[in-house]
Amino acid sequence: MNITLHKPLVLIGLMGAGKTTIGRRLASALSLNFVDSDSEIVEAAGCSIADIFEIYGETIFRDLEQRVLLRLVGSEPCIIATGGGAFINPTIRAAIKEKAISLWLKADLDILVERVSRRDTRPLLKSGDKGSILSKLMEERYPIYAEADITIDSNAGLHETIVEKAIAALKQTVQHA
Ligand code: S3P
């Protein structure tokens, strides 16, 4: 694919939006490295996200998330998948706006609920009904995710289709940058 990125592309969106899956495929299509900020946090902390929340609490998780993302967005062009709360942090958001291109994978509630129900590891979804929690997070976060440079509908369709849509949008953004 003949797009040359001069800065990292950061995927944002709620849990279940497909940031990691689509990010990996995008990276492979564009011959770029893929990095997942949650995996970097797990590696730095030496334990799972669920354990970080349980043992140290969300504030410590958010500190680690900020540290990891400020480092990653300042790196060479690559594809970065973030955790759903990352872009909500004003410091991370400002760094992404300054140093990277942001792409919001936007999905509807029923799709998100279906996707997050496949795995039971997400600490924020353990305290109640997944649909109600995600619906509240959508209300709070969608206006902020909407500040992304690019928005892609990640509801239905094959992963390939979403990747193609992302690449087409990225081409336009890079051309007009
Ligand atoms: C979170 C999303 C998770 C993870 C953590 C908090 C959030 O990542 O970072 O559990 O605040 O939305 P995914 O969006 O990859 O599930």
Backbone and ligand atoms as CSV (ligand in chain L), in Angstrom:
chain,resi,resn,atom,element,x,y,z
A,1,MET,N,N,0.860,-1.199,0.000
A,1,MET,CA,C,0.000,0.000,0.000
A,1,MET,C,C,0.893,1.246,0.000
A,2,ASN,N,N,0.625,2.166,-0.926
A,2,ASN,CA,C,1.559,3.289,-1.021
A,2,ASN,C,C,1.090,4.540,-0.261
A,3,ILE,N,N,1.032,4.387,1.064
A,3,ILE,CA,C,0.797,5.574,1.897
A,3,ILE,C,C,2.035,5.716,2.764
A,4,THR,N,N,2.580,6.907,2.810
A,4,THR,CA,C,3.710,7.120,3.720
A,4,THR,C,C,3.227,7.942,4.897
A,5,LEU,N,N,3.280,7.318,6.060
A,5,LEU,CA,C,2.903,8.057,7.268
A,5,LEU,C,C,4.138,8.733,7.832
A,6,HIS,N,N,3.962,9.967,8.261
A,6,HIS,CA,C,5.095,10.667,8.878
A,6,HIS,C,C,4.971,10.691,10.393
A,7,LYS,N,N,3.867,10.166,10.886
A,7,LYS,CA,C,3.681,10.073,12.335
A,7,LYS,C,C,2.852,8.839,12.666
A,8,PRO,N,N,2.824,8.456,13.940
A,8,PRO,CA,C,2.050,7.259,14.298
A,8,PRO,C,C,0.547,7.455,14.053
A,9,LEU,N,N,-0.136,6.354,13.800
A,9,LEU,CA,C,-1.595,6.358,13.706
A,9,LEU,C,C,-2.120,5.701,14.977
A,10,VAL,N,N,-2.986,6.428,15.689
A,10,VAL,CA,C,-3.476,5.936,16.976
A,10,VAL,C,C,-4.954,5.566,16.861
A,11,LEU,N,N,-5.270,4.314,17.183
A,11,LEU,CA,C,-6.663,3.869,17.120
A,11,LEU,C,C,-7.322,4.066,18.475
A,12,ILE,N,N,-8.467,4.723,18.447
A,12,ILE,CA,C,-9.202,4.970,19.688
A,12,ILE,C,C,-10.623,4.413,19.552
A,13,GLY,N,N,-11.316,4.302,20.684
A,13,GLY,CA,C,-12.691,3.810,20.657
A,13,GLY,C,C,-12.965,2.963,21.883
A,14,LEU,N,N,-14.227,2.648,22.069
A,14,LEU,CA,C,-14.630,1.901,23.269
A,14,LEU,C,C,-14.156,0.456,23.246
A,15,MET,N,N,-14.201,-0.174,24.384
A,15,MET,CA,C,-13.895,-1.604,24.491
A,15,MET,C,C,-14.786,-2.370,23.507
A,16,GLY,N,N,-14.194,-3.247,22.743
A,16,GLY,CA,C,-14.979,-4.032,21.782
A,16,GLY,C,C,-15.069,-3.396,20.406
A,17,ALA,N,N,-14.471,-2.229,20.230
A,17,ALA,CA,C,-14.563,-1.548,18.922
A,17,ALA,C,C,-13.672,-2.207,17.877
A,18,GLY,N,N,-12.696,-3.004,18.328
A,18,GLY,CA,C,-11.832,-3.708,17.371
A,18,GLY,C,C,-10.481,-3.047,17.173
A,19,LYS,N,N,-10.051,-2.261,18.140
A,19,LYS,CA,C,-8.799,-1.485,17.988
A,19,LYS,C,C,-7.592,-2.403,17.757
A,20,THR,N,N,-7.506,-3.475,18.531
A,20,THR,CA,C,-6.348,-4.371,18.398
A,20,THR,C,C,-6.431,-5.181,17.097
A,21,THR,N,N,-7.576,-5.764,16.840
A,21,THR,CA,C,-7.739,-6.598,15.630
A,21,THR,C,C,-7.516,-5.769,14.368
A,22,ILE,N,N,-8.180,-4.641,14.281
A,22,ILE,CA,C,-8.055,-3.808,13.080
A,22,ILE,C,C,-6.647,-3.201,13.016
A,23,GLY,N,N,-6.132,-2.831,14.176
A,23,GLY,CA,C,-4.783,-2.242,14.227
A,23,GLY,C,C,-3.725,-3.174,13.662
A,24,ARG,N,N,-3.792,-4.437,14.071
A,24,ARG,CA,C,-2.828,-5.430,13.559
A,24,ARG,C,C,-2.921,-5.550,12.048
A,25,ARG,N,N,-4.139,-5.609,11.550
A,25,ARG,CA,C,-4.337,-5.782,10.100
A,25,ARG,C,C,-3.906,-4.537,9.339
A,26,LEU,N,N,-4.207,-3.381,9.908
A,26,LEU,CA,C,-3.782,-2.130,9.263
A,26,LEU,C,C,-2.254,-2.068,9.180
A,27,ALA,N,N,-1.621,-2.442,10.279
A,27,ALA,CA,C,-0.157,-2.411,10.326
A,27,ALA,C,C,0.419,-3.331,9.265
A,28,SER,N,N,-0.157,-4.512,9.145
A,28,SER,CA,C,0.367,-5.445,8.164
A,28,SER,C,C,0.116,-4.909,6.740
A,29,ALA,N,N,-1.061,-4.327,6.492
A,29,ALA,CA,C,-1.355,-3.780,5.159
A,29,ALA,C,C,-0.426,-2.622,4.806
A,30,LEU,N,N,-0.019,-1.870,5.809
A,30,LEU,CA,C,0.814,-0.682,5.542
A,30,LEU,C,C,2.301,-0.944,5.820
A,31,SER,N,N,2.623,-2.205,6.129
A,31,SER,CA,C,4.006,-2.599,6.463
A,31,SER,C,C,4.603,-1.728,7.566
A,32,LEU,N,N,3.806,-1.553,8.614
A,32,LEU,CA,C,4.284,-0.773,9.768
A,32,LEU,C,C,4.254,-1.658,11.015
A,33,ASN,N,N,4.981,-1.256,12.033
A,33,ASN,CA,C,4.918,-1.987,13.296
A,33,ASN,C,C,3.591,-1.714,13.986
A,34,PHE,N,N,3.143,-2.725,14.732
A,34,PHE,CA,C,1.926,-2.568,15.528
A,34,PHE,C,C,2.280,-2.593,17.010
A,35,VAL,N,N,1.733,-1.652,17.767
A,35,VAL,CA,C,1.932,-1.644,19.221
A,35,VAL,C,C,0.581,-1.490,19.904
A,36,ASP,N,N,0.386,-2.257,20.965
A,36,ASP,CA,C,-0.863,-2.173,21.727
A,36,ASP,C,C,-0.518,-1.583,23.096
A,37,SER,N,N,-1.109,-0.441,23.428
A,37,SER,CA,C,-0.681,0.230,24.661
A,37,SER,C,C,-0.997,-0.606,25.894
A,38,ASP,N,N,-2.125,-1.330,25.888
A,38,ASP,CA,C,-2.437,-2.187,27.039
A,38,ASP,C,C,-1.367,-3.276,27.213
A,39,SER,N,N,-0.904,-3.847,26.090
A,39,SER,CA,C,0.149,-4.878,26.197
A,39,SER,C,C,1.443,-4.286,26.737
A,40,GLU,N,N,1.736,-3.044,26.336
A,40,GLU,CA,C,2.954,-2.390,26.842
A,40,GLU,C,C,2.843,-2.152,28.349
A,41,ILE,N,N,1.629,-1.802,28.788
A,41,ILE,CA,C,1.408,-1.569,30.225
A,41,ILE,C,C,1.589,-2.880,30.993
A,42,VAL,N,N,1.029,-3.952,30.448
A,42,VAL,CA,C,1.133,-5.275,31.085
A,42,VAL,C,C,2.606,-5.660,31.196
A,43,GLU,N,N,3.346,-5.399,30.131
A,43,GLU,CA,C,4.768,-5.759,30.145
A,43,GLU,C,C,5.525,-4.934,31.191
A,44,ALA,N,N,5.236,-3.624,31.223
A,44,ALA,CA,C,5.930,-2.745,32.179
A,44,ALA,C,C,5.589,-3.122,33.620
A,45,ALA,N,N,4.315,-3.455,33.863
A,45,ALA,CA,C,3.887,-3.735,35.238
A,45,ALA,C,C,4.184,-5.169,35.656
A,46,GLY,N,N,4.313,-6.052,34.674
A,46,GLY,CA,C,4.563,-7.450,34.997
A,46,GLY,C,C,3.328,-8.173,35.499
A,47,CYS,N,N,2.147,-7.610,35.242
A,47,CYS,CA,C,0.909,-8.334,35.574
A,47,CYS,C,C,-0.223,-7.861,34.667
A,48,SER,N,N,-1.342,-8.567,34.716
A,48,SER,CA,C,-2.443,-8.283,33.789
A,48,SER,C,C,-3.137,-6.957,34.132
A,49,ILE,N,N,-3.902,-6.450,33.162
A,49,ILE,CA,C,-4.675,-5.209,33.394
A,49,ILE,C,C,-5.638,-5.428,34.567
A,50,ALA,N,N,-6.274,-6.595,34.591
A,50,ALA,CA,C,-7.223,-6.890,35.680
A,50,ALA,C,C,-6.511,-6.827,37.025
A,51,ASP,N,N,-5.290,-7.394,37.092
A,51,ASP,CA,C,-4.530,-7.367,38.352
A,51,ASP,C,C,-4.094,-5.946,38.711
A,52,ILE,N,N,-3.694,-5.160,37.706
A,52,ILE,CA,C,-3.292,-3.775,38.016
A,52,ILE,C,C,-4.467,-3.039,38.662
A,53,PHE,N,N,-5.658,-3.180,38.071
A,53,PHE,CA,C,-6.848,-2.523,38.639
A,53,PHE,C,C,-7.110,-3.029,40.052
A,54,GLU,N,N,-7.016,-4.357,40.235
A,54,GLU,CA,C,-7.392,-4.944,41.520
A,54,GLU,C,C,-6.367,-4.642,42.615
A,55,ILE,N,N,-5.090,-4.753,42.267
A,55,ILE,CA,C,-4.057,-4.599,43.299
A,55,ILE,C,C,-3.701,-3.128,43.532
A,56,TYR,N,N,-3.537,-2.379,42.449
A,56,TYR,CA,C,-3.055,-0.992,42.588
A,56,TYR,C,C,-4.147,0.061,42.394
A,57,GLY,N,N,-5.229,-0.296,41.711
A,57,GLY,CA,C,-6.322,0.654,41.492
A,57,GLY,C,C,-6.240,1.342,40.131
A,58,GLU,N,N,-7.365,1.942,39.745
A,58,GLU,CA,C,-7.449,2.544,38.400
A,58,GLU,C,C,-6.499,3.731,38.242
A,59,THR,N,N,-6.285,4.508,39.318
A,59,THR,CA,C,-5.427,5.700,39.184
A,59,THR,C,C,-4.022,5.320,38.752
A,60,ILE,N,N,-3.497,4.253,39.345
A,60,ILE,CA,C,-2.149,3.795,38.979
A,60,ILE,C,C,-2.157,3.299,37.532
A,61,PHE,N,N,-3.238,2.590,37.155
A,61,PHE,CA,C,-3.347,2.134,35.764
A,61,PHE,C,C,-3.305,3.337,34.821
A,62,ARG,N,N,-4.060,4.391,35.144
A,62,ARG,CA,C,-4.108,5.574,34.263
A,62,ARG,C,C,-2.741,6.266,34.189
A,63,ASP,N,N,-1.997,6.261,35.287
A,63,ASP,CA,C,-0.630,6.840,35.282
A,63,ASP,C,C,0.263,6.063,34.320
A,64,LEU,N,N,0.188,4.738,34.444
A,64,LEU,CA,C,0.999,3.880,33.559
A,64,LEU,C,C,0.594,4.094,32.107
A,65,GLU,N,N,-0.716,4.178,31.894
A,65,GLU,CA,C,-1.240,4.359,30.535
A,65,GLU,C,C,-0.707,5.662,29.931
A,66,GLN,N,N,-0.705,6.704,30.757
A,66,GLN,CA,C,-0.211,8.004,30.268
A,66,GLN,C,C,1.277,7.928,29.927
A,67,ARG,N,N,2.033,7.284,30.820
A,67,ARG,CA,C,3.478,7.189,30.581
A,67,ARG,C,C,3.773,6.438,29.288
A,68,VAL,N,N,3.086,5.301,29.140
A,68,VAL,CA,C,3.306,4.456,27.953
A,68,VAL,C,C,2.904,5.214,26.685
A,69,LEU,N,N,1.742,5.869,26.728
A,69,LEU,CA,C,1.282,6.516,25.486
A,69,LEU,C,C,2.092,7.746,25.121
A,70,LEU,N,N,2.548,8.505,26.100
A,70,LEU,CA,C,3.374,9.676,25.772
A,70,LEU,C,C,4.660,9.216,25.088
A,71,ARG,N,N,5.164,8.057,25.521
A,71,ARG,CA,C,6.361,7.504,24.865
A,71,ARG,C,C,6.019,7.032,23.446
A,72,LEU,N,N,4.937,6.299,23.317
A,72,LEU,CA,C,4.613,5.706,22.008
A,72,LEU,C,C,4.278,6.755,20.945
A,73,VAL,N,N,3.533,7.800,21.305
A,73,VAL,CA,C,3.135,8.765,20.266
A,73,VAL,C,C,4.313,9.601,19.770
A,74,GLY,N,N,5.387,9.587,20.548
A,74,GLY,CA,C,6.576,10.325,20.117
A,74,GLY,C,C,7.518,9.475,19.277
A,75,SER,N,N,7.063,8.272,18.929
A,75,SER,CA,C,7.969,7.351,18.243
A,75,SER,C,C,7.845,7.478,16.724
A,76,GLU,N,N,8.546,6.598,16.035
A,76,GLU,CA,C,8.490,6.506,14.570
A,76,GLU,C,C,7.060,6.180,14.129
A,77,PRO,N,N,6.731,6.429,12.852
A,77,PRO,CA,C,5.398,6.022,12.375
A,77,PRO,C,C,5.130,4.541,12.637
A,78,CYS,N,N,3.981,4.250,13.206
A,78,CYS,CA,C,3.580,2.871,13.511
A,78,CYS,C,C,2.072,2.915,13.760
A,79,ILE,N,N,1.479,1.769,14.022
A,79,ILE,CA,C,0.055,1.744,14.360
A,79,ILE,C,C,-0.061,1.432,15.850
A,80,ILE,N,N,-0.767,2.300,16.572
A,80,ILE,CA,C,-0.903,2.122,18.019
A,80,ILE,C,C,-2.374,1.887,18.373
A,81,ALA,N,N,-2.668,0.750,19.006
A,81,ALA,CA,C,-4.019,0.532,19.543
A,81,ALA,C,C,-3.999,0.977,20.997
A,82,THR,N,N,-4.991,1.763,21.397
A,82,THR,CA,C,-5.043,2.242,22.782
A,82,THR,C,C,-6.151,1.524,23.547
A,83,GLY,N,N,-6.122,1.624,24.868
A,83,GLY,CA,C,-7.256,1.187,25.676
A,83,GLY,C,C,-8.337,2.263,25.563
A,84,GLY,N,N,-9.590,1.863,25.803
A,84,GLY,CA,C,-10.718,2.770,25.578
A,84,GLY,C,C,-10.677,4.088,26.337
A,85,GLY,N,N,-9.948,4.131,27.472
A,85,GLY,CA,C,-9.944,5.365,28.265
A,85,GLY,C,C,-8.822,6.323,27.902
A,86,ALA,N,N,-7.893,5.880,27.065
A,86,ALA,CA,C,-6.678,6.666,26.832
A,86,ALA,C,C,-6.962,8.061,26.265
A,87,PHE,N,N,-7.785,8.129,25.235
A,87,PHE,CA,C,-8.031,9.416,24.557
A,87,PHE,C,C,-8.856,10.362,25.440
A,88,ILE,N,N,-9.442,9.803,26.510
A,88,ILE,CA,C,-10.257,10.624,27.418
A,88,ILE,C,C,-9.358,11.439,28.349
A,89,ASN,N,N,-8.147,10.946,28.548
A,89,ASN,CA,C,-7.172,11.670,29.374
A,89,ASN,C,C,-6.673,12.888,28.582
A,90,PRO,N,N,-6.889,14.120,29.099
A,90,PRO,CA,C,-6.549,15.325,28.329
A,90,PRO,C,C,-5.069,15.412,27.953
A,91,THR,N,N,-4.186,14.894,28.821
A,91,THR,CA,C,-2.747,14.959,28.518
A,91,THR,C,C,-2.415,14.038,27.353
A,92,ILE,N,N,-2.971,12.826,27.386
A,92,ILE,CA,C,-2.740,11.878,26.286
A,92,ILE,C,C,-3.369,12.433,25.008
A,93,ARG,N,N,-4.592,12.963,25.142
A,93,ARG,CA,C,-5.300,13.468,23.954
A,93,ARG,C,C,-4.500,14.591,23.286
A,94,ALA,N,N,-3.961,15.483,24.104
A,94,ALA,CA,C,-3.187,16.610,23.552
A,94,ALA,C,C,-1.944,16.093,22.831
A,95,ALA,N,N,-1.288,15.087,23.416
A,95,ALA,CA,C,-0.074,14.532,22.790
A,95,ALA,C,C,-0.426,13.856,21.470
A,96,ILE,N,N,-1.535,13.140,21.438
A,96,ILE,CA,C,-1.957,12.474,20.198
A,96,ILE,C,C,-2.256,13.526,19.125
A,97,LYS,N,N,-2.953,14.597,19.534
A,97,LYS,CA,C,-3.295,15.639,18.554
A,97,LYS,C,C,-2.042,16.303,18.004
A,98,GLU,N,N,-1.045,16.437,18.859
A,98,GLU,CA,C,0.168,17.134,18.428
A,98,GLU,C,C,1.074,16.238,17.572
A,99,LYS,N,N,1.163,14.955,17.954
A,99,LYS,CA,C,2.219,14.128,17.364
A,99,LYS,C,C,1.757,12.956,16.533
A,100,ALA,N,N,0.441,12.749,16.416
A,100,ALA,CA,C,-0.022,11.540,15.732
A,100,ALA,C,C,-1.301,11.826,14.948
A,101,ILE,N,N,-1.765,10.819,14.233
A,101,ILE,CA,C,-3.073,10.891,13.567
A,101,ILE,C,C,-4.000,9.982,14.378
A,102,SER,N,N,-5.198,10.457,14.674
A,102,SER,CA,C,-6.115,9.630,15.468
A,102,SER,C,C,-7.239,9.090,14.600
A,103,LEU,N,N,-7.593,7.847,14.862
A,103,LEU,CA,C,-8.678,7.202,14.103
A,103,LEU,C,C,-9.622,6.531,15.093
A,104,TRP,N,N,-10.858,6.984,15.070
A,104,TRP,CA,C,-11.876,6.439,15.986
A,104,TRP,C,C,-12.623,5.306,15.294
A,105,LEU,N,N,-12.572,4.129,15.911
A,105,LEU,CA,C,-13.378,3.006,15.436
A,105,LEU,C,C,-14.699,3.079,16.189
A,106,LYS,N,N,-15.719,3.513,15.476
A,106,LYS,CA,C,-17.007,3.791,16.116
A,106,LYS,C,C,-17.971,2.628,15.902
A,107,ALA,N,N,-18.554,2.150,16.994
A,107,ALA,CA,C,-19.479,1.023,16.864
A,107,ALA,C,C,-20.715,1.254,17.733
A,108,ASP,N,N,-21.801,0.588,17.360
A,108,ASP,CA,C,-23.049,0.715,18.122
A,108,ASP,C,C,-23.024,-0.190,19.353
A,109,LEU,N,N,-23.921,0.143,20.286
A,109,LEU,CA,C,-23.941,-0.544,21.580
A,109,LEU,C,C,-24.092,-2.067,21.455
A,110,ASP,N,N,-25.042,-2.519,20.638
A,110,ASP,CA,C,-25.284,-3.974,20.582
A,110,ASP,C,C,-24.062,-4.730,20.062
A,111,ILE,N,N,-23.343,-4.128,19.129
A,111,ILE,CA,C,-22.141,-4.767,18.583
A,111,ILE,C,C,-21.054,-4.824,19.669
A,112,LEU,N,N,-20.892,-3.717,20.391
A,112,LEU,CA,C,-19.869,-3.674,21.451
A,112,LEU,C,C,-20.177,-4.720,22.522
A,113,VAL,N,N,-21.442,-4.781,22.937
A,113,VAL,CA,C,-21.836,-5.729,23.989
A,113,VAL,C,C,-21.545,-7.147,23.526
A,114,GLU,N,N,-21.888,-7.429,22.284
A,114,GLU,CA,C,-21.656,-8.785,21.760
A,114,GLU,C,C,-20.156,-9.109,21.780
A,115,ARG,N,N,-19.348,-8.138,21.338
A,115,ARG,CA,C,-17.904,-8.399,21.263
A,115,ARG,C,C,-17.259,-8.512,22.648
A,116,VAL,N,N,-17.632,-7.636,23.592
A,116,VAL,CA,C,-16.982,-7.717,24.909
A,116,VAL,C,C,-17.452,-8.935,25.698
A,117,SER,N,N,-18.592,-9.491,25.316
A,117,SER,CA,C,-19.095,-10.650,26.046
A,117,SER,C,C,-18.280,-11.902,25.758
A,118,ARG,N,N,-17.457,-11.851,24.728
A,118,ARG,CA,C,-16.639,-13.026,24.398
A,118,ARG,C,C,-15.508,-13.250,25.394
A,119,ARG,N,N,-15.111,-12.178,26.106
A,119,ARG,CA,C,-14.014,-12.286,27.074
A,119,ARG,C,C,-14.442,-11.597,28.348
A,120,ASP,N,N,-14.062,-12.163,29.501
A,120,ASP,CA,C,-14.520,-11.564,30.752
A,120,ASP,C,C,-13.369,-10.949,31.543
A,121,THR,N,N,-12.447,-10.298,30.841
A,121,THR,CA,C,-11.229,-9.847,31.526
A,121,THR,C,C,-11.216,-8.346,31.812
A,122,ARG,N,N,-12.217,-7.618,31.309
A,122,ARG,CA,C,-12.129,-6.159,31.413
A,122,ARG,C,C,-12.663,-5.662,32.760
A,123,PRO,N,N,-11.785,-5.061,33.574
A,123,PRO,CA,C,-12.187,-4.677,34.927
A,123,PRO,C,C,-13.375,-3.723,34.976
A,124,LEU,N,N,-13.474,-2.799,34.030
A,124,LEU,CA,C,-14.561,-1.815,34.097
A,124,LEU,C,C,-15.928,-2.438,33.830
A,125,LEU,N,N,-15.923,-3.648,33.275
A,125,LEU,CA,C,-17.206,-4.272,32.925
A,125,LEU,C,C,-17.628,-5.332,33.930
A,126,LYS,N,N,-16.858,-5.451,35.010
A,126,LYS,CA,C,-17.131,-6.522,35.975
A,126,LYS,C,C,-18.168,-6.133,37.022
A,127,SER,N,N,-18.396,-4.792,37.144
A,127,SER,CA,C,-19.201,-4.349,38.280
A,127,SER,C,C,-20.698,-4.303,37.992
A,128,GLY,N,N,-21.135,-4.752,36.830
A,128,GLY,CA,C,-22.573,-4.703,36.564
A,128,GLY,C,C,-22.899,-5.161,35.160
A,129,ASP,N,N,-24.051,-4.729,34.710
A,129,ASP,CA,C,-24.508,-5.131,33.373
A,129,ASP,C,C,-23.654,-4.442,32.289
A,130,LYS,N,N,-23.096,-5.255,31.418
A,130,LYS,CA,C,-22.157,-4.726,30.414
A,130,LYS,C,C,-22.815,-3.672,29.522
A,131,GLY,N,N,-24.067,-3.939,29.131
A,131,GLY,CA,C,-24.784,-3.012,28.253
A,131,GLY,C,C,-24.959,-1.649,28.915
A,132,SER,N,N,-25.347,-1.646,30.206
A,132,SER,CA,C,-25.579,-0.365,30.890
A,132,SER,C,C,-24.264,0.384,31.062
A,133,ILE,N,N,-23.196,-0.359,31.410
A,133,ILE,CA,C,-21.899,0.306,31.622
A,133,ILE,C,C,-21.411,0.910,30.296
A,134,LEU,N,N,-21.492,0.114,29.239
A,134,LEU,CA,C,-21.010,0.616,27.938
A,134,LEU,C,C,-21.863,1.786,27.454
A,135,SER,N,N,-23.153,1.713,27.718
A,135,SER,CA,C,-24.039,2.786,27.267
A,135,SER,C,C,-23.684,4.105,27.968
A,136,LYS,N,N,-23.362,4.008,29.268
A,136,LYS,CA,C,-22.963,5.201,30.020
A,136,LYS,C,C,-21.616,5.735,29.492
A,137,LEU,N,N,-20.693,4.793,29.229
A,137,LEU,CA,C,-19.385,5.208,28.698
A,137,LEU,C,C,-19.539,5.859,27.320
A,138,MET,N,N,-20.490,5.351,26.521
A,138,MET,CA,C,-20.728,5.949,25.194
A,138,MET,C,C,-21.158,7.393,25.354
A,139,GLU,N,N,-22.084,7.614,26.292
A,139,GLU,CA,C,-22.569,8.980,26.519
A,139,GLU,C,C,-21.430,9.918,26.906
A,140,GLU,N,N,-20.569,9.418,27.803
A,140,GLU,CA,C,-19.473,10.266,28.291
A,140,GLU,C,C,-18.380,10.446,27.242
A,141,ARG,N,N,-18.077,9.358,26.536
A,141,ARG,CA,C,-16.861,9.368,25.716
A,141,ARG,C,C,-17.066,9.693,24.244
A,142,TYR,N,N,-18.230,9.400,23.694
A,142,TYR,CA,C,-18.366,9.610,22.243
A,142,TYR,C,C,-18.132,11.065,21.827
A,143,PRO,N,N,-18.607,12.053,22.622
A,143,PRO,CA,C,-18.312,13.438,22.216
A,143,PRO,C,C,-16.798,13.725,22.187
A,144,ILE,N,N,-16.046,13.011,23.008
A,144,ILE,CA,C,-14.584,13.236,23.049
A,144,ILE,C,C,-13.902,12.452,21.923
A,145,TYR,N,N,-14.317,11.198,21.722
A,145,TYR,CA,C,-13.766,10.435,20.595
A,145,TYR,C,C,-14.012,11.185,19.273
A,146,ALA,N,N,-15.120,11.935,19.226
A,146,ALA,CA,C,-15.478,12.646,17.983
A,146,ALA,C,C,-14.434,13.690,17.588
A,147,GLU,N,N,-13.497,13.990,18.487
A,147,GLU,CA,C,-12.415,14.932,18.150
A,147,GLU,C,C,-11.323,14.268,17.304
A,148,ALA,N,N,-11.454,12.974,17.050
A,148,ALA,CA,C,-10.433,12.253,16.265
A,148,ALA,C,C,-10.333,12.822,14.849
A,149,ASP,N,N,-9.160,12.653,14.239
A,149,ASP,CA,C,-8.964,13.131,12.861
A,149,ASP,C,C,-9.843,12.360,11.877
A,150,ILE,N,N,-9.992,11.057,12.143
A,150,ILE,CA,C,-10.739,10.190,11.229
A,150,ILE,C,C,-11.727,9.361,12.045
A,151,THR,N,N,-12.932,9.181,11.511
A,151,THR,CA,C,-13.899,8.278,12.161
A,151,THR,C,C,-14.297,7.196,11.164
A,152,ILE,N,N,-14.251,5.956,11.619
A,152,ILE,CA,C,-14.618,4.827,10.767
A,152,ILE,C,C,-15.696,4.013,11.469
A,153,ASP,N,N,-16.716,3.653,10.730
A,153,ASP,CA,C,-17.769,2.803,11.263
A,153,ASP,C,C,-17.227,1.378,11.370
A,154,SER,N,N,-17.139,0.872,12.589
A,154,SER,CA,C,-16.575,-0.481,12.737
A,154,SER,C,C,-17.660,-1.468,13.154
A,155,ASN,N,N,-18.891,-1.187,12.755
A,155,ASN,CA,C,-19.997,-2.040,13.183
A,155,ASN,C,C,-19.976,-3.419,12.561
A,156,ALA,N,N,-20.325,-3.459,11.313
A,156,ALA,CA,C,-20.505,-4.773,10.703
A,156,ALA,C,C,-19.463,-4.984,9.618
A,157,GLY,N,N,-19.575,-6.097,8.958
A,157,GLY,CA,C,-18.698,-6.342,7.823
A,157,GLY,C,C,-17.432,-7.038,8.226
A,158,LEU,N,N,-16.728,-7.478,7.215
A,158,LEU,CA,C,-15.480,-8.196,7.451
A,158,LEU,C,C,-14.420,-7.219,7.947
A,159,HIS,N,N,-13.444,-7.779,8.651
A,159,HIS,CA,C,-12.321,-6.944,9.093
A,159,HIS,C,C,-11.666,-6.253,7.897
A,160,GLU,N,N,-11.550,-7.012,6.793
A,160,GLU,CA,C,-10.899,-6.458,5.590
A,160,GLU,C,C,-11.605,-5.185,5.133
A,161,THR,N,N,-12.940,-5.201,5.219
A,161,THR,CA,C,-13.704,-4.037,4.754
A,161,THR,C,C,-13.399,-2.822,5.624
A,162,ILE,N,N,-13.324,-3.055,6.932
A,162,ILE,CA,C,-13.043,-1.943,7.847
A,162,ILE,C,C,-11.623,-1.419,7.592
A,163,VAL,N,N,-10.697,-2.346,7.366
A,163,VAL,CA,C,-9.307,-1.946,7.089
A,163,VAL,C,C,-9.254,-1.128,5.789
A,164,GLU,N,N,-9.979,-1.592,4.773
A,164,GLU,CA,C,-9.987,-0.846,3.501
A,164,GLU,C,C,-10.549,0.556,3.701
A,165,LYS,N,N,-11.636,0.640,4.475
A,165,LYS,CA,C,-12.237,1.962,4.723
A,165,LYS,C,C,-11.242,2.866,5.456
A,166,ALA,N,N,-10.539,2.271,6.408
A,166,ALA,CA,C,-9.565,3.050,7.190
A,166,ALA,C,C,-8.436,3.544,6.281
A,167,ILE,N,N,-7.977,2.685,5.388
A,167,ILE,CA,C,-6.875,3.072,4.505
A,167,ILE,C,C,-7.315,4.185,3.543
A,168,ALA,N,N,-8.540,4.065,3.036
A,168,ALA,CA,C,-9.045,5.097,2.126
A,168,ALA,C,C,-9.113,6.449,2.848
A,169,ALA,N,N,-9.624,6.430,4.076
A,169,ALA,CA,C,-9.741,7.679,4.842
A,169,ALA,C,C,-8.366,8.234,5.186
A,170,LEU,N,N,-7.462,7.327,5.479
A,170,LEU,CA,C,-6.104,7.731,5.854
A,170,LEU,C,C,-5.403,8.400,4.673
A,171,LYS,N,N,-5.621,7.844,3.491
A,171,LYS,CA,C,-5.020,8.416,2.281
A,171,LYS,C,C,-5.437,9.873,2.135
A,172,GLN,N,N,-6.721,10.118,2.296
A,172,GLN,CA,C,-7.240,11.492,2.171
A,172,GLN,C,C,-6.627,12.405,3.223
A,173,THR,N,N,-6.550,11.894,4.447
A,173,THR,CA,C,-6.022,12.715,5.543
A,173,THR,C,C,-4.561,13.047,5.303
A,174,VAL,N,N,-3.809,12.043,4.888
A,174,VAL,CA,C,-2.368,12.254,4.684
A,174,VAL,C,C,-2.150,13.237,3.527
A,175,GLN,N,N,-2.971,13.079,2.448
A,175,GLN,CA,C,-2.845,13.983,1.301
A,175,GLN,C,C,-3.122,15.427,1.671
A,176,HIS,N,N,-4.121,15.594,2.575
A,176,HIS,CA,C,-4.514,16.968,2.911
A,176,HIS,C,C,-3.768,17.520,4.110
A,177,ALA,N,N,-2.831,16.717,4.657
A,177,ALA,CA,C,-2.143,17.188,5.870
A,177,ALA,C,C,-1.093,18.244,5.514
L,1,S3P,C1,C,-10.429,0.567,29.411
L,1,S3P,C2,C,-10.301,-0.217,28.279
L,1,S3P,C3,C,-9.412,-1.384,28.222
L,1,S3P,C4,C,-8.266,-1.241,29.231
L,1,S3P,C5,C,-8.794,-0.953,30.592
L,1,S3P,C6,C,-9.653,0.324,30.637
L,1,S3P,C7,C,-11.354,1.739,29.356
L,1,S3P,O1,O,-8.870,-1.556,26.909
L,1,S3P,O2,O,-7.395,-0.222,28.830
L,1,S3P,O3,O,-9.539,-2.061,30.994
L,1,S3P,O4,O,-11.242,2.637,30.201
L,1,S3P,O5,O,-12.200,1.786,28.421
L,1,S3P,P1,P,-9.747,-2.005,25.614
L,1,S3P,O6,O,-10.474,-0.791,25.129
L,1,S3P,O7,O,-8.726,-2.465,24.659
L,1,S3P,O8,O,-10.646,-3.093,26.076
